[in-house]
Amino acid sequence: MPANSLQLGWHVTIAGTKEDVVGTVQSLSGHMDVRQRERFEDKLRRYVRKPDRDLIIAVDGNEILGFYTITEQDDLPPAMPLATHARLKDFACCTGLLVHPERRRQGIGAGLHRRGEQWARERRKSGLWLSTRRHADWYRRHFGYEEIGRVMVKSIERTIMAKTFAG
């Protein structure tokens, strides 16, 4: 969490209740149709319910500004080389990051991601990996991630980024 986040009025926390999920869906699904919203809510409920994953949210009062989903382990796309699979075996995986469009460029996404890295370290993971369509440079510049490959997923190119934790 950025040191100034409390001064800005928002904070980052682990979501743990049905109300957290409902609030996140209400705040961040305005662009989704009914079916997409149902799938989104189902995904977030799993992140609150299962012990190997979490839903991290950025909150300002009663308003949810963004979310970050993370799991202790996730499958790499099958097209990645076996050596990459072996390298990332003990890495946590960020499976989602979204900040409300009106609240972007205020450090919220960075605060969520920093909390995700902390989560992975608390679980003694060797590092963190993620897949992104457009933000590889942001992860590289601000957090020290390296590109470890590119894959096509449903006709969309995804960049796989990873960071090994020191010590």
DSSP file (Angstrom, degrees, kcal/mol; ACC not computed):
  #  RESIDUE AA STRUCTURE BP1 BP2  ACC     N-H-->O    O-->H-N    N-H-->O    O-->H-N    TCO  KAPPA ALPHA  PHI   PSI    X-CA   Y-CA   Z-CA
    1    1 A M              0   0    0      0, 0.0   110,-0.1     0, 0.0   107,-0.1   0.000 360.0 360.0 360.0 132.9    0.0    0.0    0.0
    2    2 A P    >   -     0   0    0      0, 0.0     3,-1.7     0, 0.0     4,-0.4  -0.331 360.0-122.2 -62.2 146.5    1.4    3.4   -0.9
    3    3 A A  T 3  S+     0   0    0      1,-0.3     3,-0.4     2,-0.1     4,-0.3   0.825 111.5  48.6 -59.9 -31.1    2.4    5.4    2.2
    4    4 A N  T 3> S+     0   0    0      1,-0.2     4,-1.6     2,-0.1    -1,-0.3   0.400  80.3  98.9 -91.5   4.6    0.0    8.2    1.1
    5    5 A S  H <>>S+     0   0    0     -3,-1.7     5,-1.6     1,-0.2     4,-0.6   0.886  83.4  49.9 -62.5 -37.7   -3.0    6.1    0.4
    6    6 A L  H >45S+     0   0    0     -3,-0.4     3,-0.7    -4,-0.4    -1,-0.2   0.865 107.7  54.6 -68.7 -33.0   -4.6    6.8    3.8
    7    7 A Q  H 345S+     0   0    0     -4,-0.3    -1,-0.2     1,-0.2    -2,-0.2   0.818 106.5  52.2 -66.9 -28.9   -4.0   10.5    3.2
    8    8 A L  H 3<5S-     0   0    0     -4,-1.6    -1,-0.2     2,-0.2    -2,-0.2   0.597 121.2-111.1 -82.1 -11.2   -5.9   10.1   -0.1
    9    9 A G  T <<5S+     0   0    0     -3,-0.7    52,-0.4    -4,-0.6     2,-0.3   0.351  82.7  96.4 102.1  -6.2   -8.8    8.5    1.7
   10   10 A W      < -     0   0    0     -5,-1.6    -1,-0.3    50,-0.2     2,-0.3  -0.792  45.3-173.9-116.7 160.5   -8.5    4.9    0.4
   11   11 A H  E     -A   59   0A   0     48,-2.4    48,-3.2    -2,-0.3     2,-0.4  -0.955  22.5-119.9-145.5 165.2   -6.9    1.8    1.8
   12   12 A V  E     +A   58   0A   0     -2,-0.3     2,-0.3    46,-0.2    46,-0.2  -0.888  37.0 162.1-110.5 137.1   -6.3   -1.8    0.7
   13   13 A T  E     -A   57   0A   0     44,-2.6    44,-3.0    -2,-0.4     2,-0.5  -0.973  43.0 -99.4-149.2 160.1   -7.7   -4.8    2.5
   14   14 A I  E     -A   56   0A   0     -2,-0.3     2,-0.3    42,-0.2    42,-0.2  -0.722  40.9-130.8 -80.4 128.9   -8.4   -8.5    2.1
   15   15 A A        +     0   0    0     40,-3.5    40,-0.5    -2,-0.5     3,-0.0  -0.603  35.9 163.2 -79.9 141.1  -12.1   -9.1    1.3
   16   16 A G        +     0   0    0     -2,-0.3     2,-0.3    38,-0.1    -1,-0.1   0.422  44.7  68.2-138.4   0.5  -13.7  -11.7    3.4
   17   17 A T  S  > S-     0   0    0      1,-0.1     4,-1.6     0, 0.0     3,-0.2  -0.822  77.1-116.4-127.9 162.9  -17.5  -11.4    3.2
   18   18 A K  H  > S+     0   0    0     -2,-0.3     4,-2.7     1,-0.2     5,-0.2   0.862 117.5  58.3 -59.4 -36.8  -20.3  -11.8    0.8
   19   19 A E  H  > S+     0   0    0      1,-0.2     4,-2.8     2,-0.2    -1,-0.2   0.869 101.7  54.2 -63.6 -37.2  -20.9   -8.0    1.1
   20   20 A D  H  > S+     0   0    0      2,-0.2     4,-2.2     1,-0.2    -1,-0.2   0.918 111.1  46.0 -61.0 -43.2  -17.4   -7.4   -0.1
   21   21 A V  H  X S+     0   0    0     -4,-1.6     4,-2.6     2,-0.2    -2,-0.2   0.945 113.5  47.8 -65.2 -48.5  -18.1   -9.4   -3.2
   22   22 A V  H  X S+     0   0    0     -4,-2.7     4,-2.7     1,-0.2    -2,-0.2   0.914 113.2  48.9 -60.3 -43.8  -21.4   -7.8   -3.9
   23   23 A G  H  X S+     0   0    0     -4,-2.8     4,-2.4     2,-0.2    41,-0.3   0.887 110.8  50.1 -63.6 -39.3  -19.9   -4.3   -3.4
   24   24 A T  H  X S+     0   0    0     -4,-2.2     4,-2.2    -5,-0.2    -2,-0.2   0.924 112.3  47.1 -64.5 -44.6  -17.1   -5.1   -5.7
   25   25 A V  H  X S+     0   0    0     -4,-2.6     4,-1.2     1,-0.2    -2,-0.2   0.931 113.6  48.2 -63.1 -45.6  -19.4   -6.4   -8.4
   26   26 A Q  H  < S+     0   0    0     -4,-2.7    -2,-0.2    -5,-0.2    -1,-0.2   0.899 116.7  42.8 -62.2 -41.0  -21.7   -3.4   -8.1
   27   27 A S  H  < S+     0   0    0     -4,-2.4     3,-0.2    -5,-0.2    -1,-0.2   0.828 125.0  30.0 -74.7 -32.6  -18.8   -0.9   -8.2
   28   28 A L  H  < S+     0   0    0     -4,-2.2     3,-0.2    -5,-0.2    -1,-0.2   0.302 102.1  71.2-118.2   9.6  -16.8   -2.5  -11.0
   29   29 A S    ><  +     0   0    0     -4,-1.2     3,-2.1    -3,-0.2    -1,-0.1   0.182  53.9 116.7-114.1  19.4  -19.2   -4.3  -13.4
   30   30 A G  T 3  S+     0   0    0      1,-0.3    -1,-0.1    -3,-0.2    -2,-0.1   0.771  78.9  50.7 -58.0 -27.6  -20.9   -1.4  -15.1
   31   31 A H  T 3  S+     0   0    0     -3,-0.2    -1,-0.3     2,-0.0     2,-0.3   0.436  96.4  94.5 -88.5  -0.4  -19.5   -2.3  -18.5
   32   32 A M    <   -     0   0    0     -3,-2.1     2,-0.1     1,-0.1    -3,-0.1  -0.642  69.0-131.0 -98.7 148.8  -20.7   -6.0  -18.2
   33   33 A D     >  -     0   0    0     -2,-0.3     4,-2.6     1,-0.1     5,-0.2  -0.355  43.3 -90.5 -82.2 176.4  -23.8   -7.7  -19.4
   34   34 A V  H  > S+     0   0    0      1,-0.2     4,-2.1     2,-0.2     5,-0.1   0.894 126.6  48.0 -57.7 -45.3  -25.9   -9.9  -17.1
   35   35 A R  H  > S+     0   0    0      2,-0.2     4,-2.1     1,-0.2    -1,-0.2   0.914 112.7  47.9 -64.7 -44.0  -24.0  -13.1  -18.0
   36   36 A Q  H  > S+     0   0    0      1,-0.2     4,-2.5     2,-0.2    -1,-0.2   0.904 110.7  52.4 -62.6 -40.9  -20.6  -11.5  -17.6
   37   37 A R  H  X S+     0   0    0     -4,-2.6     4,-2.6     1,-0.2    -2,-0.2   0.897 108.3  50.9 -62.4 -41.1  -21.6  -10.0  -14.2
   38   38 A E  H  X S+     0   0    0     -4,-2.1     4,-2.3     2,-0.2    -1,-0.2   0.916 112.1  46.3 -63.2 -43.3  -22.7  -13.4  -13.0
   39   39 A R  H  X S+     0   0    0     -4,-2.1     4,-2.4     2,-0.2    -2,-0.2   0.894 112.1  51.8 -65.5 -39.9  -19.4  -15.0  -14.0
   40   40 A F  H  X S+     0   0    0     -4,-2.5     4,-2.3     2,-0.2    -2,-0.2   0.934 111.4  46.3 -61.5 -47.8  -17.5  -12.1  -12.4
   41   41 A E  H  X S+     0   0    0     -4,-2.6     4,-2.3     1,-0.2    -2,-0.2   0.898 111.2  52.4 -63.6 -40.5  -19.4  -12.5   -9.1
   42   42 A D  H  X S+     0   0    0     -4,-2.3     4,-1.7     2,-0.2    -1,-0.2   0.921 109.6  49.5 -61.0 -44.2  -18.9  -16.3   -9.1
   43   43 A K  H  X S+     0   0    0     -4,-2.4     4,-1.6     1,-0.2    -2,-0.2   0.941 111.8  47.9 -60.4 -47.6  -15.1  -15.8   -9.6
   44   44 A L  H  X S+     0   0    0     -4,-2.3     4,-1.4     1,-0.2    -1,-0.2   0.872 107.2  56.0 -64.7 -36.6  -14.9  -13.3   -6.7
   45   45 A R  H  X S+     0   0    0     -4,-2.3     4,-1.9     1,-0.2     3,-0.3   0.896 105.7  52.2 -61.2 -39.3  -17.0  -15.6   -4.4
   46   46 A R  H  X S+     0   0    0     -4,-1.7     4,-2.3     1,-0.2    -1,-0.2   0.876 106.4  54.1 -63.6 -36.5  -14.4  -18.4   -5.0
   47   47 A Y  H  < S+     0   0    0     -4,-1.6     8,-0.3     1,-0.2    -1,-0.2   0.786 112.5  43.1 -70.2 -26.4  -11.6  -16.1   -4.1
   48   48 A V  H  < S+     0   0    0     -4,-1.4    -1,-0.2    -3,-0.3    -2,-0.2   0.797 118.3  45.1 -82.7 -31.3  -13.3  -15.2   -0.8
   49   49 A R  H  < S+     0   0    0     -4,-1.9    -2,-0.2    -5,-0.2    -3,-0.2   0.802  97.6  73.6 -87.3 -32.8  -14.2  -18.8    0.0
   50   50 A K    ><  -     0   0    0     -4,-2.3     3,-1.1    -5,-0.2     0, 0.0  -0.658  69.3-140.7 -94.9 141.4  -11.1  -20.9   -0.8
   51   51 A P  T 3  S+     0   0    0      0, 0.0    -1,-0.1     0, 0.0    -4,-0.0   0.656  95.9  61.8 -74.2 -15.4   -8.0  -20.8    1.4
   52   52 A D  T 3  S+     0   0    0     19,-0.0    20,-2.9    21,-0.0     2,-0.3   0.299 108.4  38.2 -93.8  11.2   -5.4  -20.9   -1.4
   53   53 A R  E <   - B   0  71A   0     -3,-1.1     2,-0.3    18,-0.2    18,-0.2  -0.967  63.3-157.6-153.0 164.3   -6.6  -17.5   -2.9
   54   54 A D  E     - B   0  70A   0     16,-2.3    16,-2.0    -2,-0.3     2,-0.5  -0.989  17.9-135.0-148.0 156.8   -7.8  -14.1   -1.9
   55   55 A L  E     - B   0  69A   0    -40,-0.5   -40,-3.5    -2,-0.3     2,-0.5  -0.969  25.0-164.9-108.3 119.0   -9.7  -11.1   -3.1
   56   56 A I  E     -AB  14  68A   0     12,-3.1    12,-2.2    -2,-0.5     2,-0.3  -0.910   9.5-169.1-107.5 132.2   -7.9   -7.9   -2.3
   57   57 A I  E     -AB  13  67A   0    -44,-3.0   -44,-2.6    -2,-0.5     2,-0.5  -0.913  22.0-137.7-125.4 150.0   -9.9   -4.7   -2.6
   58   58 A A  E     -AB  12  66A   0      8,-2.2     7,-2.9    -2,-0.3     8,-1.0  -0.922  32.2-170.1-101.5 128.5   -9.2   -0.9   -2.5
   59   59 A V  E     -AB  11  64A   0    -48,-3.2   -48,-2.4    -2,-0.5     2,-0.4  -0.942  24.8-173.8-127.9 140.1  -11.8    0.9   -0.4
   60   60 A D  E >  S- B   0  63A   0      3,-2.9     3,-2.2    -2,-0.4     2,-0.5  -0.894  74.7 -54.3-129.7 101.2  -12.7    4.5    0.2
   61   61 A G  T 3  S-     0   0    0     -2,-0.4   -52,-0.0   -52,-0.4   -51,-0.0  -0.566 122.3 -21.4  65.8-120.0  -15.4    4.7    2.8
   62   62 A N  T 3  S+     0   0    0     -2,-0.5     2,-0.4    -3,-0.1    -1,-0.3   0.389 119.0 100.1 -98.1   1.2  -18.2    2.4    1.5
   63   63 A E  E <   -B   60   0A   0     -3,-2.2    -3,-2.9   -36,-0.0     2,-0.6  -0.758  64.4-144.7 -95.5 130.7  -16.9    2.7   -2.2
   64   64 A I  E     -B   59   0A   0     -2,-0.4    -5,-0.2   -41,-0.3     3,-0.1  -0.841  16.9-178.2 -93.7 122.2  -14.9   -0.1   -3.7
   65   65 A L  E     -     0   0A   0     -7,-2.9    35,-3.6    -2,-0.6     2,-0.3   0.711  58.4 -22.0 -94.8 -25.3  -12.3    1.4   -6.1
   66   66 A G  E     -BC  58  99A   0     -8,-1.0    -8,-2.2    33,-0.3     2,-0.3  -0.984  54.1-135.8-174.2 169.0  -10.6   -1.7   -7.4
   67   67 A F  E     -BC  57  98A   0     31,-2.6    31,-2.3    -2,-0.3     2,-0.3  -0.951   3.7-163.4-141.0 161.8   -9.8   -5.3   -6.9
   68   68 A Y  E     -BC  56  97A   0    -12,-2.2   -12,-3.1    -2,-0.3     2,-0.4  -0.976  10.6-158.2-143.6 126.1   -6.9   -7.7   -7.2
   69   69 A T  E     +BC  55  96A   0     27,-2.5    26,-2.2    -2,-0.3    27,-1.1  -0.908  15.8 174.9-110.9 139.3   -7.2  -11.5   -7.2
   70   70 A I  E     -BC  54  94A   0    -16,-2.0   -16,-2.3    -2,-0.4     2,-0.3  -0.992  10.7-169.0-144.0 146.2   -4.3  -13.8   -6.3
   71   71 A T  E     -BC  53  93A   0     22,-2.2    22,-2.8    -2,-0.3   -18,-0.2  -0.966  32.8-122.1-135.8 152.4   -3.8  -17.5   -5.9
   72   72 A E  S    S+     0   0    0    -20,-2.9     2,-0.3    -2,-0.3   -19,-0.1   0.792  97.7   2.9 -63.3 -27.6   -1.0  -19.6   -4.5
   73   73 A Q        +     0   0    0    -21,-0.3     2,-0.3    20,-0.1    -1,-0.2  -0.967  64.4 174.8-159.6 141.2   -0.7  -21.4   -7.8
   74   74 A D        -     0   0    0     17,-0.3     2,-0.4    -2,-0.3    17,-0.1  -0.972  37.6 -97.2-144.4 158.8   -2.3  -21.3  -11.2
   75   75 A D        -     0   0    0     -2,-0.3    -2,-0.0     1,-0.0    10,-0.0  -0.600  32.8-133.5 -79.5 131.7   -1.6  -23.1  -14.5
   76   76 A L        -     0   0    0     -2,-0.4    -1,-0.0     1,-0.1     9,-0.0  -0.427  43.7 -80.8 -70.1 156.3    0.5  -21.4  -17.1
   77   77 A P    >   -     0   0    0      0, 0.0     3,-2.1     0, 0.0    -1,-0.1  -0.379  42.8-120.0 -56.8 140.0   -0.9  -21.4  -20.6
   78   78 A P  T 3  S+     0   0    0      0, 0.0    -2,-0.1     0, 0.0     4,-0.0   0.745 107.9  68.8 -57.6 -24.7    0.0  -24.8  -22.2
   79   79 A A  T 3  S+     0   0    0     73,-0.1     3,-0.1     2,-0.0    -3,-0.0   0.617  76.7 102.6 -72.8 -10.4    2.0  -23.1  -24.9
   80   80 A M  S <  S-     0   0    0     -3,-2.1     5,-0.1     1,-0.1    69,-0.1  -0.477  85.5 -98.4 -73.4 144.1    4.7  -22.0  -22.4
   81   81 A P    >>  -     0   0    0      0, 0.0     4,-1.8     0, 0.0     3,-0.7  -0.220  27.1-117.3 -60.4 151.0    7.9  -24.1  -22.5
   82   82 A L  H 3> S+     0   0    0      1,-0.3     4,-2.4     2,-0.2     5,-0.2   0.838 114.8  60.3 -58.5 -34.6    8.2  -26.8  -19.8
   83   83 A A  H 3> S+     0   0    0      1,-0.2     4,-2.3     2,-0.2    -1,-0.3   0.863 104.3  49.8 -62.9 -34.6   11.3  -25.1  -18.4
   84   84 A T  H <> S+     0   0    0     -3,-0.7     4,-2.0     2,-0.2    -1,-0.2   0.901 108.3  52.6 -69.7 -41.4    9.1  -22.0  -17.7
   85   85 A H  H  < S+     0   0    0     -4,-1.8    -2,-0.2     1,-0.2    -1,-0.2   0.923 112.2  46.0 -57.3 -44.6    6.5  -24.2  -16.0
   86   86 A A  H >< S+     0   0    0     -4,-2.4     3,-1.2     1,-0.2     4,-0.3   0.906 110.5  53.3 -66.5 -41.6    9.3  -25.7  -13.8
   87   87 A R  H 3< S+     0   0    0     -4,-2.3     3,-0.4     1,-0.2    -1,-0.2   0.867 114.4  40.7 -60.8 -38.1   10.7  -22.2  -13.0
   88   88 A L  T >< S+     0   0    0     -4,-2.0     3,-1.9     1,-0.2    -1,-0.2   0.239  80.2 112.9 -98.0  13.2    7.3  -20.8  -11.8
   89   89 A K  T <  S+     0   0    0     -3,-1.2    -1,-0.2     1,-0.3    -2,-0.1   0.861  84.9  36.4 -56.0 -40.9    6.2  -23.9   -9.9
   90   90 A D  T 3  S+     0   0    0     -3,-0.4    36,-2.3    -4,-0.3    37,-0.6   0.008  95.9 112.0-104.0  28.2    6.4  -22.2   -6.5
   91   91 A F  E <   - d   0 127A   0     -3,-1.9   -17,-0.3    35,-0.2    37,-0.2  -0.795  63.7-130.1 -99.8 142.4    5.2  -18.8   -7.7
   92   92 A A  E     - d   0 128A   0     35,-2.4    37,-2.1    -2,-0.4     2,-0.4  -0.389  26.2-134.4 -75.0 167.5    1.9  -17.2   -6.7
   93   93 A C  E     -Cd  71 129A   0    -22,-2.8   -22,-2.2    35,-0.2     2,-0.6  -0.986   6.0-143.3-134.5 126.2   -0.2  -15.9   -9.6
   94   94 A C  E     +Cd  70 130A   0     35,-2.2    37,-0.5    -2,-0.4   -24,-0.3  -0.777  21.3 178.9 -79.7 121.6   -2.1  -12.6   -9.9
   95   95 A T  E     +     0   0A   0    -26,-2.2     2,-0.3    -2,-0.6   -25,-0.2   0.416  60.1   9.9-108.0  -0.1   -5.3  -13.5  -11.8
   96   96 A G  E     +C   69   0A   0    -27,-1.1   -27,-2.5     2,-0.0     2,-0.3  -0.851  47.7 177.5-176.9 141.0   -6.9  -10.1  -12.0
   97   97 A L  E     +C   68   0A   0     -2,-0.3     2,-0.3   -29,-0.2   -29,-0.2  -0.943  16.0 162.2-147.8 125.2   -6.5   -6.4  -11.4
   98   98 A L  E     -C   67   0A   0    -31,-2.3   -31,-2.6    -2,-0.3     2,-0.4  -0.977  15.4-169.0-147.8 131.9   -9.1   -3.8  -12.1
   99   99 A V  E     -C   66   0A   0     -2,-0.3   -33,-0.3   -33,-0.3     5,-0.1  -0.956  41.7 -97.5-117.1 139.3   -9.4   -0.2  -10.9
  100  100 A H    >   -     0   0    0    -35,-3.6     3,-2.3    -2,-0.4     4,-0.3  -0.287  35.8-121.8 -53.4 134.5  -12.6    1.8  -11.5
  101  101 A P  G >  S+     0   0    0      0, 0.0     3,-0.9     0, 0.0    -1,-0.1   0.811 111.0  54.0 -53.0 -34.5  -12.1    4.0  -14.6
  102  102 A E  G 3  S+     0   0    0      1,-0.2    -2,-0.1   -37,-0.0   -37,-0.0   0.597 110.6  47.2 -77.3  -9.3  -12.8    7.2  -12.7
  103  103 A R  G X  S+     0   0    0     -3,-2.3     3,-0.5   -38,-0.2     5,-0.4   0.212  83.6 122.0-116.4  13.4  -10.1    6.4  -10.1
  104  104 A R  T <   +     0   0    0     -3,-0.9    -4,-0.0    -4,-0.3   -39,-0.0  -0.329  62.7  34.2 -75.3 161.1   -7.2    5.3  -12.3
  105  105 A R  T 3  S+     0   0    0      1,-0.1    -1,-0.2    -2,-0.0    -3,-0.0   0.799  88.9 102.4  65.2  32.4   -3.8    7.0  -12.2
  106  106 A Q  S <  S-     0   0    0     -3,-0.5    -2,-0.1     0, 0.0    -1,-0.1   0.204 101.9 -97.9-123.9  10.8   -4.1    7.6   -8.4
  107  107 A G  S  > S+     0   0    0   -106,-0.0     4,-2.3     3,-0.0     5,-0.1   0.489  90.7 120.2  87.3   3.2   -1.8    4.8   -7.2
  108  108 A I  H  > S+     0   0    0     -5,-0.4     4,-2.6     2,-0.2     5,-0.2   0.939  74.8  47.1 -68.9 -47.3   -4.7    2.4   -6.5
  109  109 A G  H  > S+     0   0    0      1,-0.2     4,-2.6     2,-0.2    -1,-0.2   0.903 113.4  49.7 -60.4 -41.0   -3.5   -0.3   -8.9
  110  110 A A  H  > S+     0   0    0      2,-0.2     4,-2.8     1,-0.2    -1,-0.2   0.909 110.5  50.2 -64.5 -41.6    0.0    0.0   -7.5
  111  111 A G  H  X S+     0   0    0     -4,-2.3     4,-1.9     2,-0.2    -2,-0.2   0.904 111.6  48.0 -63.0 -41.5   -1.3   -0.3   -4.0
  112  112 A L  H  X S+     0   0    0     -4,-2.6     4,-2.0     2,-0.2    -2,-0.2   0.925 113.0  48.2 -63.3 -44.5   -3.3   -3.4   -4.8
  113  113 A H  H  X S+     0   0    0     -4,-2.6     4,-2.5     1,-0.2    -2,-0.2   0.909 109.2  52.3 -66.1 -41.4   -0.3   -5.0   -6.6
  114  114 A R  H  X S+     0   0    0     -4,-2.8     4,-2.3     1,-0.2    -1,-0.2   0.904 109.7  49.9 -59.7 -39.8    2.0   -4.2   -3.7
  115  115 A R  H  X S+     0   0    0     -4,-1.9     4,-2.4     2,-0.2    -1,-0.2   0.872 108.5  53.7 -66.7 -35.5   -0.4   -5.9   -1.3
  116  116 A G  H  X S+     0   0    0     -4,-2.0     4,-2.2     2,-0.2    -2,-0.2   0.912 108.4  48.6 -63.4 -42.6   -0.6   -8.9   -3.7
  117  117 A E  H  X S+     0   0    0     -4,-2.5     4,-2.3     2,-0.2    -2,-0.2   0.912 110.8  50.8 -63.0 -41.4    3.2   -9.2   -3.6
  118  118 A Q  H  X S+     0   0    0     -4,-2.3     4,-2.7     1,-0.2    -2,-0.2   0.915 107.9  53.5 -60.5 -42.9    3.1   -9.0    0.2
  119  119 A W  H  X S+     0   0    0     -4,-2.4     4,-1.1     1,-0.2    -1,-0.2   0.921 109.6  47.9 -56.8 -46.9    0.4  -11.7    0.3
  120  120 A A  H  <>S+     0   0    0     -4,-2.2     5,-2.3     1,-0.2     3,-0.3   0.899 111.6  49.4 -64.9 -40.8    2.7  -14.0   -1.8
  121  121 A R  H ><5S+     0   0    0     -4,-2.3     3,-2.2     1,-0.2    -1,-0.2   0.904 105.3  57.6 -64.3 -40.8    5.7  -13.3    0.4
  122  122 A E  H 3<5S+     0   0    0     -4,-2.7    -1,-0.2     1,-0.3    -2,-0.2   0.804 106.8  49.8 -59.2 -28.4    3.6  -14.1    3.5
  123  123 A R  T 3<5S-     0   0    0     -4,-1.1    -1,-0.3    -3,-0.3    -2,-0.2   0.237 118.3-115.8 -94.3  12.3    2.9  -17.5    2.0
  124  124 A R  T < 5 +     0   0    0     -3,-2.2    -3,-0.2     1,-0.2     2,-0.2   0.824  55.2 166.2  58.5  36.9    6.6  -18.0    1.4
  125  125 A K      < -     0   0    0     -5,-2.3   -34,-0.2     1,-0.1    -1,-0.2  -0.510  42.8-130.2 -78.0 151.6    6.2  -18.1   -2.4
  126  126 A S  S    S-     0   0    0    -36,-2.3    39,-2.9    -2,-0.2     2,-0.3   0.706  75.7 -43.0 -75.0 -20.8    9.4  -17.7   -4.5
  127  127 A G  E     -dE  91 164A   0    -37,-0.6   -35,-2.4    37,-0.3     2,-0.4  -0.959  59.6 -94.2 179.0-166.8    7.8  -15.0   -6.6
  128  128 A L  E     -dE  92 163A   0     35,-2.2    35,-2.2    -2,-0.3     2,-0.3  -0.999  27.1-171.4-139.1 138.0    4.8  -13.9   -8.5
  129  129 A W  E     +dE  93 162A   0    -37,-2.1   -35,-2.2    -2,-0.4     2,-0.3  -0.903   7.9 172.1-127.0 160.5    3.7  -14.2  -12.1
  130  130 A L  E     -dE  94 161A   0     31,-2.4    31,-2.8    -2,-0.3     2,-0.4  -0.970  27.2-125.8-157.7 166.9    0.9  -12.7  -14.1
  131  131 A S  E     + E   0 160A   0    -37,-0.5     2,-0.3    -2,-0.3    29,-0.2  -0.978  30.3 177.1-121.1 133.6   -0.5  -12.4  -17.6
  132  132 A T  E     - E   0 159A   0     27,-2.3    27,-3.3    -2,-0.4     4,-0.1  -0.981  27.0-160.1-138.5 149.7   -1.3   -9.0  -19.1
  133  133 A R  S    S+     0   0    0     -2,-0.3    -1,-0.1    25,-0.2     3,-0.1   0.851  92.0   2.0 -90.7 -42.1   -2.5   -7.7  -22.5
  134  134 A R  S    S+     0   0    0      1,-0.1     3,-0.3    25,-0.1     4,-0.1   0.489 115.9  68.0-127.7  -5.2   -1.4   -4.1  -22.3
  135  135 A H     >  +     0   0    0      1,-0.2     4,-2.0     2,-0.1     5,-0.2   0.097  52.0 116.8-116.0  25.4    0.5   -3.3  -19.1
  136  136 A A  H  > S+     0   0    0      1,-0.2     4,-2.2     2,-0.2    -1,-0.2   0.905  80.4  52.4 -58.4 -42.1    3.8   -5.2  -19.3
  137  137 A D  H  > S+     0   0    0     -3,-0.3     4,-3.1     1,-0.2     5,-0.3   0.880 106.5  53.7 -63.0 -37.4    5.8   -2.0  -19.3
  138  138 A W  H  > S+     0   0    0      1,-0.2     4,-2.4     2,-0.2     5,-0.4   0.929 111.1  45.1 -62.5 -46.2    4.0   -0.8  -16.2
  139  139 A Y  H  X S+     0   0    0     -4,-2.0     6,-1.7     2,-0.2     4,-1.4   0.879 116.1  47.4 -65.4 -36.9    4.9   -4.0  -14.3
  140  140 A R  H  X S+     0   0    0     -4,-2.2     4,-1.3     4,-0.2    -2,-0.2   0.958 117.6  40.4 -67.6 -51.7    8.5   -3.8  -15.6
  141  141 A R  H  < S+     0   0    0     -4,-3.1    -2,-0.2     1,-0.2    -3,-0.2   0.915 125.7  31.2 -65.9 -47.1    9.0   -0.1  -14.7
  142  142 A H  H  < S+     0   0    0     -4,-2.4    -1,-0.2    -5,-0.3    -3,-0.2   0.716 133.8  21.9 -90.6 -21.9    7.3    0.1  -11.4
  143  143 A F  H  < S-     0   0    0     -4,-1.4    -3,-0.2    -5,-0.4    -2,-0.2   0.464  97.7-112.6-129.9  -3.9    7.8   -3.4   -9.9
  144  144 A G     <  +     0   0    0     -4,-1.3    -4,-0.2    -5,-0.4     2,-0.1   0.766  55.9 160.0  78.4  25.7   10.8   -5.0  -11.6
  145  145 A Y        -     0   0    0     -6,-1.7     2,-0.4    -9,-0.1    18,-0.2  -0.461  27.3-145.8 -78.1 153.7    9.0   -7.8  -13.5
  146  146 A E  E     -F  162   0A   0     16,-2.6    16,-2.1    -2,-0.1     2,-0.4  -0.929  18.2-114.5-118.8 146.4   10.5   -9.4  -16.5
  147  147 A E  E     +F  161   0A   0     -2,-0.4    14,-0.2    14,-0.2     3,-0.1  -0.645  31.5 175.9 -76.0 128.8    8.8  -10.8  -19.6
  148  148 A I  E     -     0   0A   0     12,-3.1     2,-0.3    -2,-0.4    13,-0.2   0.419  59.4 -34.6-114.5  -1.1    9.1  -14.5  -19.8
  149  149 A G  E     -F  160   0A   0     11,-0.9    11,-3.1   -69,-0.1    -1,-0.4  -0.887  47.5-118.0 164.1 168.7    7.0  -15.1  -22.8
  150  150 A R  E     +F  159   0A   0     -2,-0.3     2,-0.3     9,-0.2     9,-0.2  -0.990  28.6 176.7-131.2 141.0    4.1  -14.3  -25.0
  151  151 A V  E     -F  158   0A   0      7,-2.4     7,-3.5    -2,-0.4     2,-0.6  -0.954  30.4-118.5-139.7 158.2    1.1  -16.5  -25.8
  152  152 A M  E     -F  157   0A   0     -2,-0.3     2,-0.5     5,-0.2     5,-0.2  -0.887  29.0-178.0 -97.6 125.6   -2.1  -16.3  -27.7
  153  153 A V  E >  S-F  156   0A   0      3,-2.9     3,-1.1    -2,-0.6    -2,-0.0  -0.972  75.2 -19.8-126.1 114.3   -5.2  -16.8  -25.5
  154  154 A K  T 3  S-     0   0    0     -2,-0.5    -1,-0.1     1,-0.3     3,-0.1   0.914 128.4 -52.5  51.7  47.5   -8.6  -16.7  -27.4
  155  155 A S  T 3  S+     0   0    0      1,-0.2     2,-0.5    -3,-0.0    -1,-0.3   0.639 118.2 112.3  65.6  18.5   -6.9  -14.8  -30.3
  156  156 A I  E <   - F   0 153A   0     -3,-1.1    -3,-2.9     2,-0.0     2,-0.3  -0.983  68.9-125.4-122.2 128.7   -5.5  -12.2  -27.9
  157  157 A E  E     - F   0 152A   0     -2,-0.5     2,-0.4    -5,-0.2    -5,-0.2  -0.567  28.6-168.2 -74.4 130.7   -1.7  -11.9  -27.3
  158  158 A R  E     - F   0 151A   0     -7,-3.5    -7,-2.4    -2,-0.3     2,-0.5  -0.947  13.6-142.4-119.1 138.8   -0.9  -12.1  -23.6
  159  159 A T  E     -EF 132 150A   0    -27,-3.3   -27,-2.3    -2,-0.4     2,-0.6  -0.894  13.2-144.0-101.0 127.1    2.5  -11.2  -22.1
  160  160 A I  E     -EF 131 149A   0    -11,-3.1   -12,-3.1    -2,-0.5   -11,-0.9  -0.820  21.9-173.7 -92.6 123.4    3.6  -13.4  -19.2
  161  161 A M  E     -EF 130 147A   0    -31,-2.8   -31,-2.4    -2,-0.6     2,-0.3  -0.877   3.6-178.3-118.0 147.5    5.5  -11.4  -16.6
  162  162 A A  E     -EF 129 146A   0    -16,-2.1   -16,-2.6    -2,-0.3     2,-0.4  -0.993  14.0-164.6-147.1 153.3    7.3  -12.8  -13.5
  163  163 A K  E     -E  128   0A   0    -35,-2.2   -35,-2.2    -2,-0.3     2,-0.5  -0.985  13.4-147.4-138.8 125.9    9.3  -11.5  -10.5
  164  164 A T  E     -E  127   0A   0     -2,-0.4   -37,-0.3   -37,-0.2     2,-0.3  -0.799  22.9-127.5 -91.6 133.0   11.4  -13.6   -8.3
  165  165 A F        -     0   0    0    -39,-2.9     2,-0.1    -2,-0.5    -1,-0.0  -0.581  24.6-115.5 -79.7 140.9   11.5  -12.5   -4.7
  166  166 A A              0   0    0     -2,-0.3    -1,-0.1     1,-0.2   -39,-0.0  -0.471 360.0 360.0 -74.2 145.8   14.9  -11.9   -3.1
  167  167 A G              0   0    0     -2,-0.1    -1,-0.2     0, 0.0    -2,-0.0   0.457 360.0 360.0  62.6 360.0   16.0  -14.1   -0.2
